[in-house]
Amino acid sequence: MYAVEFETRIDNGIVHIPEQYKTLQNSRKATIIVMVDEPTEEKEGSVFARFLKKSSKIENLTVFNRDELHER
């Protein structure tokens, strides 16, 4: 495995690979790391934003620690 670094744009979830790296376009598998300068805001209609609006507080929720969860 080797690393390649470049800046590009992302349109509707599609990462555009620069022409100089056109051999990467036919790669079967890659690990992608995305680094952005500023956080992007969630769109009002996104699935996650709608989920957060519909979520509610659960009363009397018991939270177990790791040992309790794995106790047999």
N, C-alpha and C positions, 0 to 999 in steps of 0.2 A: 504494500500500500504506500502511496506517496501523497503529498499535499500540494494543492494548487490554491493560490489566493487571488481573488479578483473582486472588483466592485461591479455590481450590475443592478438592474431594476427587477422588481417583482410585480407582475400584473395578474390580479385575480388568482394568486397562488402559484403562478408559473414563474420559475426562476429562469431568466434568460442567460444562457451561457455565451460569453463573448466569442466572436469568430476565431480568435487565435487559439481557442481551446475546443475547436469543433470535434476533435477526436473523443472528447468526453461525452458527446451527445449520444453515442451508441454504447456507453458503458452499462453493464448489466446491474451493477450495484455500486453505491457510493454512500459515504457518510457526509451529511450536510450540516454545517454549523452556520447559523444566521446571526449576525451581529448588526445591530442598528444603532444609529446615533441617538435617537429619541424614541421613547415608547410610543407605539401607535395606539390611538384611541379605539375602543370597541365601537363598532357601528351599532346604532340604536336597535336595528333589527337582527343583529347577529344571534345565533343560537345561544351562545353563552350569556349574552345580555338578557335575553328572554328568560333563560333559566334562573338568573339571579333575581329577576323581578318576581318570579313565581315561587321562589324558595321561601320557607317560613321557619321560624324558630321552633325547635323541638323541646318541649318541657320535660324535665326529669330524665334527661339522657344520661345514661351511665357510660362513662369513658373508662376503658380498661387500659392498663399499662401493658408493655410487651410481655412481661412474665405472666401476667394473668391471662393474656390471650393464648399463650403457648402451654399453659398448665394442663396436664392430662389427668 
